[in-house]
Amino acid sequence: MKKTSIETSVGIFVMIGLVCVAYLTIKLGKMELIGDNNYPVYARFQSVSGLKKGSHVEMAGVRIGTIDSISLDKESKALVKMKIEKGLLLTDDVIASVKTAGMIGDKYIRISPGGSDVILKPGDMITETESAVDIEELISKYVFGGVLKYKKSYEQEEKSVKKTAVFLLCVFFASVSFSSDRGPMDSLKGPVDEGIRLLSDPKYKDPSLKSVQREKIWEIVRKAFDFTELSGRALAANWKTLNPPQRKEFSEVFSEVLGNSYLDKIQGGYRDEKVEYIGQEMVSDTKAVVKTKIIREKGEIPVDYSMKLKDNNWKVYDVQVEGVSLVQNYRSQFNEILSKDSPDELIKRLHKKLKEQKKGETK
């Protein structure tokens, strides 16, 4: 009898131990006994260097999912499958960025929330992405690529052209009216010749004609860009807090600030760059990404144009240069401002910036 009691006690102890092990396995392995509390979404990146399966997906510093798999797609891009917690809705204008936790921390994906009313469904693709920064590649490109040999001229060119004018030149190359009668890439090609002609025409070296050249470029930009779409994506969820008059005013002043920030530099930054068209990706019937690269004397720069079909025309709403998104750049700035100030204050700041720009033009 005593032996049976001991065996029973041992059996109960073993069962309790097995239950504990099973519980820990489920929790630590993030397994689900019944169903799956996540849904899959995908994203493509130029590079995910350092990102691993099981890495975190975060939004606003809060973990919302994990990396389920990383593979190479047919275009030799990294295809990342993420498992996002059910109940957490992502809009179709979110931006997925590969980030590093601290200086030597693990890589993870940060999701910047958007402001669209279109919700991603399980299996959908996040179209706006920012790739991992490869420090070794940057050092190789900007240090060992000729800085020592051309220190003064190269540093000046890389600061003024590489970081600003080339980006703006890329924006200009996108600045055309895209007819839906042709595909996005075909529609992009034709007007580039006109843009190059404008920039390389020797008559515009005359300072008195710079304003004429500037207005011609800006006229093309205004027709080509969907500044309302760009503004909405730059403000993301904050866009919904603006009333219609505020949205209109913000879009108008923001577009002018962008134009004034860029056009002076693009006029002085052109260095006989050429454009090579790589291909296009139709994200949907009304959205596409055209992939190009700018051929420069000292290397190549990948440039992606995000376009949307609106009113029977393809229009640009974002440009990515070497994985750096125009929308994401301003989204980060505007989110920081609007976390402390009102939309009216942001618009006021943009008007102030615009006045400063115009004042500078008259000097």
BAZALO-702355 format. One record per residue (C-alpha): residue in one letter; z, x, y. Coordinates in steps of 0.25 Angstrom, whole numbers, plus 5000, padded with zeros to 4 digits. Example, Ala and Ser with C-alpha at 12.3 -4.5 7.8 and 13.67 -1.06 7.14 Angstrom:
# BAZALO-702355
{"A",{5031,5049,4982}}
{"S",{5029,5055,4996}}
END
This chain:
# BAZALO-702355
{"M",{5000,5000,5000}}
{"K",{5004,5011,5009}}
{"K",{4991,5018,5006}}
{"T",{4983,5006,5009}}
{"S",{4990,5005,5023}}
{"I",{4986,5019,5026}}
{"E",{4972,5017,5022}}
{"T",{4971,5005,5031}}
{"S",{4977,5012,5042}}
{"V",{4967,5024,5041}}
{"G",{4956,5014,5040}}
{"I",{4960,5007,5052}}
{"F",{4961,5020,5060}}
{"V",{4947,5025,5055}}
{"M",{4941,5011,5059}}
{"I",{4948,5013,5073}}
{"G",{4942,5027,5074}}
{"L",{4928,5022,5070}}
{"V",{4929,5011,5081}}
{"C",{4933,5022,5091}}
{"V",{4922,5031,5087}}
{"A",{4912,5020,5088}}
{"Y",{4917,5015,5101}}
{"L",{4916,5030,5107}}
{"T",{4902,5031,5101}}
{"I",{4897,5019,5108}}
{"K",{4904,5022,5121}}
{"L",{4900,5037,5122}}
{"G",{4886,5035,5116}}
{"K",{4884,5023,5125}}
{"M",{4880,5014,5113}}
{"E",{4879,4999,5113}}
{"L",{4884,4991,5101}}
{"I",{4877,4978,5105}}
{"G",{4864,4979,5113}}
{"D",{4861,4989,5124}}
{"N",{4868,4988,5138}}
{"N",{4856,4996,5144}}
{"Y",{4842,4994,5148}}
{"P",{4831,5005,5148}}
{"V",{4823,5009,5161}}
{"Y",{4814,5021,5162}}
{"A",{4810,5031,5173}}
{"R",{4800,5043,5174}}
{"F",{4803,5056,5180}}
{"Q",{4796,5069,5183}}
{"S",{4808,5076,5178}}
{"V",{4821,5073,5172}}
{"S",{4826,5087,5170}}
{"G",{4840,5087,5165}}
{"L",{4841,5072,5162}}
{"K",{4845,5069,5148}}
{"K",{4846,5057,5139}}
{"G",{4860,5050,5141}}
{"S",{4860,5054,5156}}
{"H",{4866,5044,5166}}
{"V",{4858,5034,5174}}
{"E",{4866,5032,5187}}
{"M",{4865,5023,5199}}
{"A",{4874,5025,5211}}
{"G",{4882,5035,5203}}
{"V",{4885,5024,5192}}
{"R",{4879,5026,5178}}
{"I",{4870,5015,5174}}
{"G",{4863,5020,5162}}
{"T",{4858,5032,5154}}
{"I",{4846,5040,5151}}
{"D",{4841,5035,5137}}
{"S",{4829,5044,5135}}
{"I",{4820,5054,5142}}
{"S",{4806,5057,5138}}
{"L",{4792,5061,5143}}
{"D",{4782,5051,5146}}
{"K",{4767,5052,5146}}
{"E",{4766,5057,5160}}
{"S",{4776,5069,5157}}
{"K",{4787,5062,5165}}
{"A",{4801,5060,5160}}
{"L",{4803,5046,5155}}
{"V",{4818,5042,5156}}
{"K",{4824,5030,5149}}
{"M",{4837,5025,5155}}
{"K",{4846,5015,5150}}
{"I",{4852,5006,5161}}
{"E",{4864,4997,5160}}
{"K",{4861,4983,5158}}
{"G",{4864,4975,5170}}
{"L",{4861,4986,5180}}
{"L",{4847,4982,5186}}
{"L",{4838,4992,5191}}
{"T",{4827,4989,5201}}
{"D",{4813,4994,5200}}
{"D",{4814,5003,5213}}
{"V",{4826,5011,5208}}
{"I",{4825,5026,5208}}
{"A",{4829,5035,5196}}
{"S",{4832,5049,5199}}
{"V",{4836,5061,5190}}
{"K",{4849,5067,5196}}
{"T",{4859,5077,5193}}
{"A",{4874,5074,5193}}
{"G",{4879,5086,5202}}
{"M",{4873,5100,5203}}
{"I",{4874,5102,5188}}
{"G",{4876,5088,5182}}
{"D",{4868,5080,5172}}
{"K",{4855,5073,5176}}
{"Y",{4855,5058,5177}}
{"I",{4847,5047,5183}}
{"R",{4851,5040,5196}}
{"I",{4845,5027,5199}}
{"S",{4844,5023,5214}}
{"P",{4844,5008,5215}}
{"G",{4833,5001,5221}}
{"G",{4831,4988,5229}}
{"S",{4820,4981,5222}}
{"D",{4821,4967,5216}}
{"V",{4813,4971,5203}}
{"I",{4823,4975,5192}}
{"L",{4819,4985,5181}}
{"K",{4818,4979,5167}}
{"P",{4822,4986,5154}}
{"G",{4811,4997,5151}}
{"D",{4806,4997,5166}}
{"M",{4803,5010,5173}}
{"I",{4810,5016,5185}}
{"T",{4798,5020,5194}}
{"E",{4805,5028,5205}}
{"T",{4811,5041,5199}}
{"E",{4816,5055,5204}}
{"S",{4815,5066,5195}}
{"A",{4825,5077,5192}}
{"V",{4825,5089,5201}}
{"D",{4822,5102,5194}}
{"I",{4829,5113,5202}}
{"E",{4822,5124,5194}}
{"E",{4809,5118,5197}}
{"L",{4812,5117,5212}}
{"I",{4817,5131,5213}}
{"S",{4804,5136,5206}}
{"K",{4796,5128,5215}}
{"Y",{4802,5130,5229}}
{"V",{4808,5144,5226}}
{"F",{4800,5152,5217}}
{"G",{4787,5145,5221}}
{"G",{4785,5154,5233}}
{"V",{4797,5153,5243}}
{"L",{4800,5168,5242}}
{"K",{4785,5171,5245}}
{"Y",{4783,5160,5256}}
{"K",{4797,5159,5261}}
{"K",{4795,5154,5275}}
{"S",{4782,5146,5274}}
{"Y",{4785,5140,5260}}
{"E",{4799,5136,5264}}
{"Q",{4794,5129,5276}}
{"E",{4783,5122,5268}}
{"E",{4792,5118,5257}}
{"K",{4802,5112,5267}}
{"S",{4792,5105,5276}}
{"V",{4781,5102,5267}}
{"K",{4787,5101,5253}}
{"K",{4799,5093,5256}}
{"T",{4793,5084,5267}}
{"A",{4778,5085,5270}}
{"V",{4773,5086,5256}}
{"F",{4782,5073,5253}}
{"L",{4776,5066,5265}}
{"L",{4762,5071,5261}}
{"C",{4764,5065,5248}}
{"V",{4768,5052,5255}}
{"F",{4755,5053,5263}}
{"F",{4746,5054,5251}}
{"A",{4752,5041,5246}}
{"S",{4749,5034,5259}}
{"V",{4737,5026,5256}}
{"S",{4734,5012,5254}}
{"F",{4733,5009,5239}}
{"S",{4724,4998,5234}}
{"S",{4728,4991,5221}}
{"D",{4713,4991,5218}}
{"R",{4715,5005,5213}}
{"G",{4727,5011,5205}}
{"P",{4738,5018,5213}}
{"M",{4733,5032,5211}}
{"D",{4719,5029,5214}}
{"S",{4723,5022,5227}}
{"L",{4731,5034,5230}}
{"K",{4720,5045,5229}}
{"G",{4709,5040,5240}}
{"P",{4717,5041,5253}}
{"V",{4723,5054,5250}}
{"D",{4710,5061,5254}}
{"E",{4711,5053,5268}}
{"G",{4726,5058,5269}}
{"I",{4722,5073,5266}}
{"R",{4711,5071,5276}}
{"L",{4720,5067,5287}}
{"L",{4730,5078,5284}}
{"S",{4720,5089,5283}}
{"D",{4711,5084,5295}}
{"P",{4711,5096,5305}}
{"K",{4710,5087,5317}}
{"Y",{4724,5082,5314}}
{"K",{4729,5096,5317}}
{"D",{4727,5092,5332}}
{"P",{4742,5089,5336}}
{"S",{4736,5077,5344}}
{"L",{4730,5071,5332}}
{"K",{4743,5072,5323}}
{"S",{4748,5058,5327}}
{"V",{4734,5052,5323}}
{"Q",{4735,5059,5310}}
{"R",{4749,5054,5308}}
{"E",{4746,5039,5311}}
{"K",{4734,5040,5301}}
{"I",{4744,5045,5290}}
{"W",{4755,5035,5294}}
{"E",{4745,5023,5294}}
{"I",{4741,5027,5279}}
{"V",{4756,5028,5276}}
{"R",{4760,5014,5281}}
{"K",{4749,5007,5273}}
{"A",{4752,5015,5260}}
{"F",{4767,5014,5259}}
{"D",{4775,5002,5256}}
{"F",{4786,5005,5266}}
{"T",{4793,4992,5263}}
{"E",{4794,4996,5248}}
{"L",{4798,5010,5251}}
{"S",{4809,5005,5260}}
{"G",{4814,4995,5250}}
{"R",{4815,5006,5239}}
{"A",{4821,5016,5249}}
{"L",{4832,5006,5252}}
{"A",{4833,5001,5238}}
{"A",{4844,4991,5236}}
{"N",{4847,4992,5251}}
{"W",{4834,4986,5254}}
{"K",{4839,4972,5250}}
{"T",{4850,4973,5261}}
{"L",{4840,4974,5272}}
{"N",{4835,4961,5278}}
{"P",{4819,4959,5280}}
{"P",{4819,4964,5294}}
{"Q",{4828,4976,5290}}
{"R",{4818,4979,5279}}
{"K",{4806,4978,5288}}
{"E",{4812,4987,5299}}
{"F",{4817,4997,5289}}
{"S",{4804,4998,5282}}
{"E",{4797,5000,5295}}
{"V",{4806,5011,5301}}
{"F",{4808,5018,5288}}
{"S",{4793,5019,5286}}
{"E",{4791,5025,5300}}
{"V",{4802,5035,5298}}
{"L",{4795,5039,5285}}
{"G",{4782,5041,5292}}
{"N",{4788,5049,5304}}
{"S",{4796,5058,5294}}
{"Y",{4784,5061,5286}}
{"L",{4771,5061,5294}}
{"D",{4773,5073,5303}}
{"K",{4777,5081,5291}}
{"I",{4765,5076,5283}}
{"Q",{4755,5080,5294}}
{"G",{4760,5094,5295}}
{"G",{4763,5096,5280}}
{"Y",{4750,5094,5274}}
{"R",{4745,5107,5266}}
{"D",{4733,5103,5259}}
{"E",{4740,5096,5248}}
{"K",{4732,5089,5237}}
{"V",{4736,5077,5229}}
{"E",{4734,5076,5214}}
{"Y",{4735,5063,5207}}
{"I",{4742,5063,5194}}
{"G",{4743,5048,5189}}
{"Q",{4749,5035,5192}}
{"E",{4759,5027,5185}}
{"M",{4758,5012,5186}}
{"V",{4773,5007,5186}}
{"S",{4769,4993,5186}}
{"D",{4757,4985,5192}}
{"T",{4762,4986,5206}}
{"K",{4769,5000,5205}}
{"A",{4764,5014,5203}}
{"V",{4767,5029,5204}}
{"V",{4755,5038,5207}}
{"K",{4758,5053,5203}}
{"T",{4752,5064,5211}}
{"K",{4755,5078,5215}}
{"I",{4753,5086,5228}}
{"I",{4746,5099,5226}}
{"R",{4751,5109,5236}}
{"E",{4748,5124,5237}}
{"K",{4762,5127,5232}}
{"G",{4763,5117,5221}}
{"E",{4762,5102,5217}}
{"I",{4771,5091,5221}}
{"P",{4772,5078,5212}}
{"V",{4771,5065,5220}}
{"D",{4772,5051,5215}}
{"Y",{4769,5039,5223}}
{"S",{4776,5026,5220}}
{"M",{4767,5014,5224}}
{"K",{4767,4999,5223}}
{"L",{4756,4989,5224}}
{"K",{4759,4980,5235}}
{"D",{4749,4970,5242}}
{"N",{4738,4975,5233}}
{"N",{4740,4990,5238}}
{"W",{4748,5001,5232}}
{"K",{4758,5007,5241}}
{"V",{4768,5018,5240}}
{"Y",{4782,5016,5240}}
{"D",{4788,5029,5236}}
{"V",{4783,5044,5234}}
{"Q",{4790,5054,5225}}
{"V",{4787,5069,5228}}
{"E",{4792,5078,5217}}
{"G",{4801,5066,5212}}
{"V",{4807,5064,5226}}
{"S",{4806,5049,5230}}
{"L",{4804,5045,5244}}
{"V",{4811,5032,5241}}
{"Q",{4823,5038,5234}}
{"N",{4824,5048,5246}}
{"Y",{4826,5037,5256}}
{"R",{4833,5028,5246}}
{"S",{4845,5038,5245}}
{"Q",{4845,5040,5260}}
{"F",{4845,5025,5263}}
{"N",{4855,5022,5253}}
{"E",{4865,5032,5259}}
{"I",{4863,5026,5273}}
{"L",{4864,5011,5268}}
{"S",{4877,5014,5260}}
{"K",{4884,5016,5274}}
{"D",{4875,5009,5284}}
{"S",{4867,4996,5286}}
{"P",{4852,4994,5285}}
{"D",{4851,4993,5300}}
{"E",{4858,5006,5301}}
{"L",{4848,5012,5292}}
{"I",{4836,5006,5300}}
{"K",{4843,5011,5312}}
{"R",{4843,5025,5307}}
{"L",{4828,5024,5303}}
{"H",{4825,5020,5317}}
{"K",{4833,5031,5323}}
{"K",{4825,5041,5314}}
{"L",{4812,5035,5318}}
{"K",{4815,5037,5333}}
{"E",{4819,5051,5330}}
{"Q",{4805,5053,5323}}
{"K",{4797,5047,5334}}
{"K",{4805,5055,5345}}
{"G",{4802,5068,5337}}
{"E",{4787,5064,5337}}
{"T",{4787,5063,5352}}
{"K",{4792,5077,5354}}
END
